[in-house]
Amino acid sequence: MTTLYTVKKQLTGSAFTRLMKKKKTNKYRIMKATGISYPTLSNWESGKHWPKDETVIKVGKYLGLIPDDDQVIELERKAAEIKATLERLK
């Protein structure tokens, strides 16, 4: 099962550029299909911003990185939040 963190890594920097080439798509097509702004996608590609979970899910589904099973994805997101909370409490 793919974790959101792994997908986030694939959607930033040069990994994102390579993935778009591999999937034969571009930021404009992703923007049209997902509703995520072009500047946001450009910031991911340049490494200026780390994608948020909600946008990762949309783009991950579009690119085939995330299965279309919302319940699994939601549980992964909640697990990541719990893990981060536990780390802060240590």
N, CA, C and O atoms as CSV, one atom per row, in Angstrom:
chain,resi,resn,atom,element,x,y,z
A,1,MET,N,N,0.843,-1.173,0.000
A,1,MET,CA,C,0.000,0.000,0.000
A,1,MET,C,C,0.893,1.242,0.000
A,1,MET,O,O,1.878,1.311,0.735
A,2,THR,N,N,0.545,2.193,-0.810
A,2,THR,CA,C,1.309,3.424,-0.935
A,2,THR,C,C,0.919,4.389,0.168
A,2,THR,O,O,-0.265,4.617,0.418
A,3,THR,N,N,1.915,4.950,0.821
A,3,THR,CA,C,1.619,5.927,1.867
A,3,THR,C,C,1.559,7.324,1.259
A,3,THR,O,O,2.145,7.581,0.208
A,4,LEU,N,N,0.860,8.199,1.916
A,4,LEU,CA,C,0.765,9.577,1.439
A,4,LEU,C,C,2.140,10.238,1.396
A,4,LEU,O,O,2.415,11.037,0.500
A,5,TYR,N,N,3.004,9.912,2.354
A,5,TYR,CA,C,4.343,10.495,2.362
A,5,TYR,C,C,5.099,10.112,1.092
A,5,TYR,O,O,5.762,10.953,0.484
A,6,THR,N,N,5.000,8.852,0.692
A,6,THR,CA,C,5.671,8.379,-0.517
A,6,THR,C,C,5.132,9.101,-1.744
A,6,THR,O,O,5.894,9.496,-2.626
A,7,VAL,N,N,3.831,9.268,-1.794
A,7,VAL,CA,C,3.225,9.973,-2.925
A,7,VAL,C,C,3.660,11.431,-2.929
A,7,VAL,O,O,3.951,11.986,-3.989
A,8,LYS,N,N,3.708,12.059,-1.759
A,8,LYS,CA,C,4.157,13.454,-1.673
A,8,LYS,C,C,5.561,13.600,-2.247
A,8,LYS,O,O,5.842,14.550,-2.979
A,9,LYS,N,N,6.435,12.665,-1.918
A,9,LYS,CA,C,7.806,12.720,-2.436
A,9,LYS,C,C,7.814,12.652,-3.957
A,9,LYS,O,O,8.649,13.285,-4.603
A,10,GLN,N,N,6.894,11.894,-4.528
A,10,GLN,CA,C,6.818,11.760,-5.984
A,10,GLN,C,C,6.222,12.993,-6.648
A,10,GLN,O,O,6.365,13.177,-7.857
A,11,LEU,N,N,5.559,13.834,-5.873
A,11,LEU,CA,C,4.907,15.018,-6.419
A,11,LEU,C,C,5.683,16.299,-6.144
A,11,LEU,O,O,5.127,17.393,-6.250
A,12,THR,N,N,6.951,16.180,-5.795
A,12,THR,CA,C,7.767,17.367,-5.560
A,12,THR,C,C,9.081,17.274,-6.322
A,12,THR,O,O,9.629,16.192,-6.533
A,13,GLY,N,N,9.563,18.434,-6.725
A,13,GLY,CA,C,10.868,18.536,-7.363
A,13,GLY,C,C,11.002,17.761,-8.657
A,13,GLY,O,O,10.043,17.598,-9.413
A,14,SER,N,N,12.217,17.287,-8.894
A,14,SER,CA,C,12.504,16.588,-10.144
A,14,SER,C,C,11.743,15.273,-10.256
A,14,SER,O,O,11.504,14.794,-11.364
A,15,ALA,N,N,11.356,14.678,-9.120
A,15,ALA,CA,C,10.561,13.449,-9.167
A,15,ALA,C,C,9.206,13.727,-9.824
A,15,ALA,O,O,8.697,12.894,-10.574
A,16,PHE,N,N,8.629,14.885,-9.547
A,16,PHE,CA,C,7.356,15.270,-10.152
A,16,PHE,C,C,7.517,15.463,-11.659
A,16,PHE,O,O,6.670,15.029,-12.440
A,17,THR,N,N,8.594,16.108,-12.055
A,17,THR,CA,C,8.870,16.318,-13.477
A,17,THR,C,C,8.997,14.979,-14.196
A,17,THR,O,O,8.414,14.783,-15.263
A,18,ARG,N,N,9.761,14.062,-13.610
A,18,ARG,CA,C,9.933,12.733,-14.215
A,18,ARG,C,C,8.610,11.975,-14.290
A,18,ARG,O,O,8.323,11.311,-15.285
A,19,LEU,N,N,7.809,12.080,-13.232
A,19,LEU,CA,C,6.529,11.379,-13.199
A,19,LEU,C,C,5.593,11.897,-14.286
A,19,LEU,O,O,4.918,11.109,-14.948
A,20,MET,N,N,5.548,13.216,-14.474
A,20,MET,CA,C,4.693,13.767,-15.526
A,20,MET,C,C,5.136,13.273,-16.898
A,20,MET,O,O,4.300,12.957,-17.744
A,21,LYS,N,N,6.451,13.206,-17.123
A,21,LYS,CA,C,6.951,12.696,-18.403
A,21,LYS,C,C,6.587,11.226,-18.576
A,21,LYS,O,O,6.162,10.806,-19.653
A,22,LYS,N,N,6.754,10.458,-17.522
A,22,LYS,CA,C,6.437,9.028,-17.572
A,22,LYS,C,C,4.956,8.798,-17.877
A,22,LYS,O,O,4.603,7.902,-18.643
A,23,LYS,N,N,4.099,9.613,-17.272
A,23,LYS,CA,C,2.648,9.477,-17.458
A,23,LYS,C,C,2.147,10.235,-18.694
A,23,LYS,O,O,0.953,10.239,-18.992
A,24,LYS,N,N,3.083,10.877,-19.408
A,24,LYS,CA,C,2.763,11.635,-20.627
A,24,LYS,C,C,1.674,12.672,-20.379
A,24,LYS,O,O,0.670,12.741,-21.087
A,25,THR,N,N,1.914,13.472,-19.346
A,25,THR,CA,C,0.990,14.554,-19.009
A,25,THR,C,C,1.791,15.791,-18.644
A,25,THR,O,O,3.021,15.782,-18.700
A,26,ASN,N,N,1.099,16.845,-18.274
A,26,ASN,CA,C,1.769,18.077,-17.877
A,26,ASN,C,C,0.924,18.790,-16.820
A,26,ASN,O,O,-0.186,18.366,-16.500
A,27,LYS,N,N,1.471,19.874,-16.291
A,27,LYS,CA,C,0.783,20.595,-15.220
A,27,LYS,C,C,-0.575,21.129,-15.674
A,27,LYS,O,O,-1.527,21.144,-14.893
A,28,TYR,N,N,-0.668,21.562,-16.920
A,28,TYR,CA,C,-1.941,22.087,-17.413
A,28,TYR,C,C,-3.026,21.010,-17.375
A,28,TYR,O,O,-4.140,21.273,-16.922
A,29,ARG,N,N,-2.716,19.818,-17.840
A,29,ARG,CA,C,-3.695,18.729,-17.826
A,29,ARG,C,C,-4.077,18.337,-16.404
A,29,ARG,O,O,-5.244,18.077,-16.111
A,30,ILE,N,N,-3.080,18.299,-15.526
A,30,ILE,CA,C,-3.356,17.970,-14.123
A,30,ILE,C,C,-4.265,19.036,-13.516
A,30,ILE,O,O,-5.214,18.722,-12.798
A,31,MET,N,N,-3.963,20.294,-13.813
A,31,MET,CA,C,-4.767,21.403,-13.299
A,31,MET,C,C,-6.219,21.258,-13.762
A,31,MET,O,O,-7.140,21.384,-12.954
A,32,LYS,N,N,-6.428,20.997,-15.035
A,32,LYS,CA,C,-7.781,20.872,-15.577
A,32,LYS,C,C,-8.531,19.689,-14.962
A,32,LYS,O,O,-9.727,19.790,-14.689
A,33,ALA,N,N,-7.844,18.583,-14.744
A,33,ALA,CA,C,-8.494,17.377,-14.234
A,33,ALA,C,C,-8.779,17.433,-12.739
A,33,ALA,O,O,-9.752,16.842,-12.270
A,34,THR,N,N,-7.937,18.140,-11.986
A,34,THR,CA,C,-8.053,18.113,-10.527
A,34,THR,C,C,-8.558,19.406,-9.910
A,34,THR,O,O,-9.029,19.409,-8.773
A,35,GLY,N,N,-8.463,20.507,-10.651
A,35,GLY,CA,C,-8.863,21.799,-10.103
A,35,GLY,C,C,-7.794,22.452,-9.250
A,35,GLY,O,O,-8.044,23.484,-8.627
A,36,ILE,N,N,-6.611,21.869,-9.213
A,36,ILE,CA,C,-5.495,22.449,-8.452
A,36,ILE,C,C,-4.803,23.471,-9.345
A,36,ILE,O,O,-4.540,23.195,-10.516
A,37,SER,N,N,-4.511,24.629,-8.809
A,37,SER,CA,C,-3.992,25.718,-9.631
A,37,SER,C,C,-2.622,25.400,-10.229
A,37,SER,O,O,-1.827,24.647,-9.667
A,38,TYR,N,N,-2.385,26.001,-11.380
A,38,TYR,CA,C,-1.108,25.839,-12.072
A,38,TYR,C,C,0.049,26.341,-11.211
A,38,TYR,O,O,1.073,25.664,-11.117
A,39,PRO,N,N,-0.088,27.526,-10.569
A,39,PRO,CA,C,1.014,27.986,-9.705
A,39,PRO,C,C,1.331,27.004,-8.564
A,39,PRO,O,O,2.495,26.825,-8.204
A,40,THR,N,N,0.304,26.376,-8.004
A,40,THR,CA,C,0.538,25.394,-6.947
A,40,THR,C,C,1.355,24.235,-7.478
A,40,THR,O,O,2.322,23.811,-6.845
A,41,LEU,N,N,0.974,23.717,-8.639
A,41,LEU,CA,C,1.720,22.604,-9.245
A,41,LEU,C,C,3.147,23.028,-9.579
A,41,LEU,O,O,4.083,22.245,-9.414
A,42,SER,N,N,3.314,24.247,-10.042
A,42,SER,CA,C,4.658,24.757,-10.351
A,42,SER,C,C,5.510,24.860,-9.088
A,42,SER,O,O,6.705,24.566,-9.111
A,43,ASN,N,N,4.887,25.277,-7.992
A,43,ASN,CA,C,5.625,25.363,-6.721
A,43,ASN,C,C,6.056,23.975,-6.250
A,43,ASN,O,O,7.142,23.822,-5.691
A,44,TRP,N,N,5.222,22.974,-6.467
A,44,TRP,CA,C,5.628,21.607,-6.110
A,44,TRP,C,C,6.837,21.197,-6.947
A,44,TRP,O,O,7.822,20.668,-6.432
A,45,GLU,N,N,6.735,21.454,-8.247
A,45,GLU,CA,C,7.796,21.025,-9.159
A,45,GLU,C,C,9.116,21.721,-8.840
A,45,GLU,O,O,10.183,21.115,-8.948
A,46,SER,N,N,9.046,22.986,-8.449
A,46,SER,CA,C,10.270,23.721,-8.127
A,46,SER,C,C,10.767,23.410,-6.717
A,46,SER,O,O,11.877,23.791,-6.345
A,47,GLY,N,N,9.935,22.710,-5.929
A,47,GLY,CA,C,10.326,22.369,-4.569
A,47,GLY,C,C,10.054,23.471,-3.559
A,47,GLY,O,O,10.509,23.386,-2.418
A,48,LYS,N,N,9.322,24.504,-3.957
A,48,LYS,CA,C,9.036,25.618,-3.048
A,48,LYS,C,C,8.030,25.247,-1.976
A,48,LYS,O,O,8.089,25.756,-0.857
A,49,HIS,N,N,7.103,24.356,-2.318
A,49,HIS,CA,C,6.064,23.963,-1.370
A,49,HIS,C,C,5.904,22.456,-1.361
A,49,HIS,O,O,6.118,21.786,-2.371
A,50,TRP,N,N,5.524,21.934,-0.205
A,50,TRP,CA,C,5.219,20.522,-0.009
A,50,TRP,C,C,3.711,20.372,-0.138
A,50,TRP,O,O,2.973,21.115,0.509
A,51,PRO,N,N,3.225,19.431,-0.956
A,51,PRO,CA,C,1.777,19.314,-1.162
A,51,PRO,C,C,1.009,18.953,0.110
A,51,PRO,O,O,1.507,18.221,0.965
A,52,LYS,N,N,-0.203,19.477,0.214
A,52,LYS,CA,C,-1.094,19.130,1.318
A,52,LYS,C,C,-1.778,17.805,1.010
A,52,LYS,O,O,-1.906,17.422,-0.153
A,53,ASP,N,N,-2.215,17.107,2.050
A,53,ASP,CA,C,-2.818,15.786,1.886
A,53,ASP,C,C,-3.976,15.774,0.900
A,53,ASP,O,O,-4.071,14.873,0.066
A,54,GLU,N,N,-4.857,16.767,0.987
A,54,GLU,CA,C,-6.038,16.786,0.123
A,54,GLU,C,C,-5.648,16.870,-1.346
A,54,GLU,O,O,-6.243,16.203,-2.193
A,55,THR,N,N,-4.645,17.694,-1.643
A,55,THR,CA,C,-4.221,17.840,-3.025
A,55,THR,C,C,-3.417,16.641,-3.488
A,55,THR,O,O,-3.478,16.268,-4.660
A,56,VAL,N,N,-2.665,16.035,-2.586
A,56,VAL,CA,C,-1.916,14.827,-2.919
A,56,VAL,C,C,-2.873,13.722,-3.359
A,56,VAL,O,O,-2.602,12.991,-4.311
A,57,ILE,N,N,-3.982,13.616,-2.659
A,57,ILE,CA,C,-4.957,12.582,-2.981
A,57,ILE,C,C,-5.525,12.813,-4.376
A,57,ILE,O,O,-5.624,11.872,-5.163
A,58,LYS,N,N,-5.897,14.045,-4.692
A,58,LYS,CA,C,-6.459,14.342,-6.016
A,58,LYS,C,C,-5.466,14.037,-7.128
A,58,LYS,O,O,-5.799,13.345,-8.090
A,59,VAL,N,N,-4.245,14.554,-6.997
A,59,VAL,CA,C,-3.240,14.369,-8.042
A,59,VAL,C,C,-2.773,12.908,-8.078
A,59,VAL,O,O,-2.558,12.342,-9.150
A,60,GLY,N,N,-2.621,12.314,-6.901
A,60,GLY,CA,C,-2.218,10.913,-6.835
A,60,GLY,C,C,-3.199,9.993,-7.536
A,60,GLY,O,O,-2.797,9.051,-8.220
A,61,LYS,N,N,-4.479,10.263,-7.369
A,61,LYS,CA,C,-5.499,9.475,-8.074
A,61,LYS,C,C,-5.409,9.716,-9.578
A,61,LYS,O,O,-5.460,8.774,-10.367
A,62,TYR,N,N,-5.276,10.972,-9.966
A,62,TYR,CA,C,-5.205,11.306,-11.386
A,62,TYR,C,C,-4.018,10.612,-12.059
A,62,TYR,O,O,-4.132,10.118,-13.181
A,63,LEU,N,N,-2.890,10.581,-11.369
A,63,LEU,CA,C,-1.685,9.982,-11.947
A,63,LEU,C,C,-1.581,8.475,-11.708
A,63,LEU,O,O,-0.625,7.841,-12.152
A,64,GLY,N,N,-2.546,7.913,-11.019
A,64,GLY,CA,C,-2.540,6.476,-10.783
A,64,GLY,C,C,-1.624,6.023,-9.666
A,64,GLY,O,O,-1.278,4.844,-9.592
A,65,LEU,N,N,-1.227,6.933,-8.799
A,65,LEU,CA,C,-0.351,6.594,-7.680
A,65,LEU,C,C,-1.129,6.100,-6.468
A,65,LEU,O,O,-0.587,5.402,-5.611
A,66,ILE,N,N,-2.394,6.467,-6.407
A,66,ILE,CA,C,-3.244,6.128,-5.267
A,66,ILE,C,C,-4.465,5.391,-5.796
A,66,ILE,O,O,-5.127,5.862,-6.720
A,67,PRO,N,N,-4.758,4.248,-5.216
A,67,PRO,CA,C,-5.975,3.548,-5.639
A,67,PRO,C,C,-7.201,4.389,-5.300
A,67,PRO,O,O,-7.168,5.207,-4.381
A,68,ASP,N,N,-8.242,4.190,-6.023
A,68,ASP,CA,C,-9.450,4.981,-5.817
A,68,ASP,C,C,-10.266,4.414,-4.662
A,68,ASP,O,O,-11.438,4.071,-4.822
A,69,ASP,N,N,-9.641,4.323,-3.514
A,69,ASP,CA,C,-10.290,3.794,-2.319
A,69,ASP,C,C,-10.172,4.840,-1.224
A,69,ASP,O,O,-9.210,4.837,-0.455
A,70,ASP,N,N,-11.135,5.721,-1.155
A,70,ASP,CA,C,-11.079,6.860,-0.241
A,70,ASP,C,C,-10.936,6.461,1.221
A,70,ASP,O,O,-10.279,7.164,1.990
A,71,GLN,N,N,-11.528,5.365,1.610
A,71,GLN,CA,C,-11.480,4.964,3.014
A,71,GLN,C,C,-10.047,4.619,3.421
A,71,GLN,O,O,-9.608,5.007,4.504
A,72,VAL,N,N,-9.320,3.904,2.580
A,72,VAL,CA,C,-7.931,3.552,2.878
A,72,VAL,C,C,-7.083,4.813,2.980
A,72,VAL,O,O,-6.263,4.946,3.889
A,73,ILE,N,N,-7.278,5.713,2.070
A,73,ILE,CA,C,-6.506,6.957,2.067
A,73,ILE,C,C,-6.795,7.774,3.315
A,73,ILE,O,O,-5.878,8.314,3.934
A,74,GLU,N,N,-8.044,7.866,3.682
A,74,GLU,CA,C,-8.413,8.622,4.877
A,74,GLU,C,C,-7.799,8.009,6.128
A,74,GLU,O,O,-7.337,8.731,7.012
A,75,LEU,N,N,-7.793,6.685,6.207
A,75,LEU,CA,C,-7.177,6.022,7.358
A,75,LEU,C,C,-5.675,6.275,7.400
A,75,LEU,O,O,-5.115,6.472,8.479
A,76,GLU,N,N,-5.018,6.273,6.250
A,76,GLU,CA,C,-3.591,6.579,6.206
A,76,GLU,C,C,-3.320,8.000,6.678
A,76,GLU,O,O,-2.362,8.245,7.411
A,77,ARG,N,N,-4.157,8.925,6.260
A,77,ARG,CA,C,-3.983,10.316,6.663
A,77,ARG,C,C,-4.137,10.464,8.171
A,77,ARG,O,O,-3.352,11.152,8.824
A,78,LYS,N,N,-5.167,9.803,8.716
A,78,LYS,CA,C,-5.384,9.868,10.157
A,78,LYS,C,C,-4.232,9.214,10.915
A,78,LYS,O,O,-3.804,9.721,11.952
A,79,ALA,N,N,-3.733,8.099,10.405
A,79,ALA,CA,C,-2.597,7.424,11.041
A,79,ALA,C,C,-1.370,8.340,11.060
A,79,ALA,O,O,-0.643,8.388,12.052
A,80,ALA,N,N,-1.145,9.059,9.967
A,80,ALA,CA,C,-0.012,9.986,9.900
A,80,ALA,C,C,-0.184,11.124,10.911
A,80,ALA,O,O,0.787,11.547,11.538
A,81,GLU,N,N,-1.401,11.613,11.068
A,81,GLU,CA,C,-1.662,12.667,12.052
A,81,GLU,C,C,-1.412,12.158,13.468
A,81,GLU,O,O,-0.826,12.865,14.287
A,82,ILE,N,N,-1.847,10.952,13.756
A,82,ILE,CA,C,-1.639,10.365,15.084
A,82,ILE,C,C,-0.156,10.174,15.349
A,82,ILE,O,O,0.332,10.464,16.442
A,83,LYS,N,N,0.557,9.684,14.342
A,83,LYS,CA,C,2.001,9.478,14.489
A,83,LYS,C,C,2.701,10.807,14.761
A,83,LYS,O,O,3.581,10.882,15.619
A,84,ALA,N,N,2.315,11.853,14.034
A,84,ALA,CA,C,2.928,13.173,14.248
A,84,ALA,C,C,2.623,13.703,15.635
A,84,ALA,O,O,3.480,14.316,16.270
A,85,THR,N,N,1.420,13.475,16.103
A,85,THR,CA,C,1.030,13.902,17.459
A,85,THR,C,C,1.860,13.171,18.500
A,85,THR,O,O,2.344,13.782,19.453
A,86,LEU,N,N,2.026,11.876,18.324
A,86,LEU,CA,C,2.839,11.097,19.267
A,86,LEU,C,C,4.291,11.572,19.281
A,86,LEU,O,O,4.913,11.638,20.341
A,87,GLU,N,N,4.831,11.900,18.109
A,87,GLU,CA,C,6.193,12.390,18.046
A,87,GLU,C,C,6.361,13.713,18.788
A,87,GLU,O,O,7.376,13.944,19.445
A,88,ARG,N,N,5.356,14.576,18.673
A,88,ARG,CA,C,5.408,15.865,19.369
A,88,ARG,C,C,5.333,15.698,20.885
A,88,ARG,O,O,5.903,16.494,21.632
A,89,LEU,N,N,4.631,14.663,21.333
A,89,LEU,CA,C,4.453,14.438,22.766
A,89,LEU,C,C,5.694,13.813,23.427
A,89,LEU,O,O,5.822,13.838,24.651
A,90,LYS,N,N,6.576,13.273,22.644
A,90,LYS,CA,C,7.781,12.627,23.205
A,90,LYS,C,C,8.750,13.638,23.741
A,90,LYS,O,O,9.810,13.270,24.246
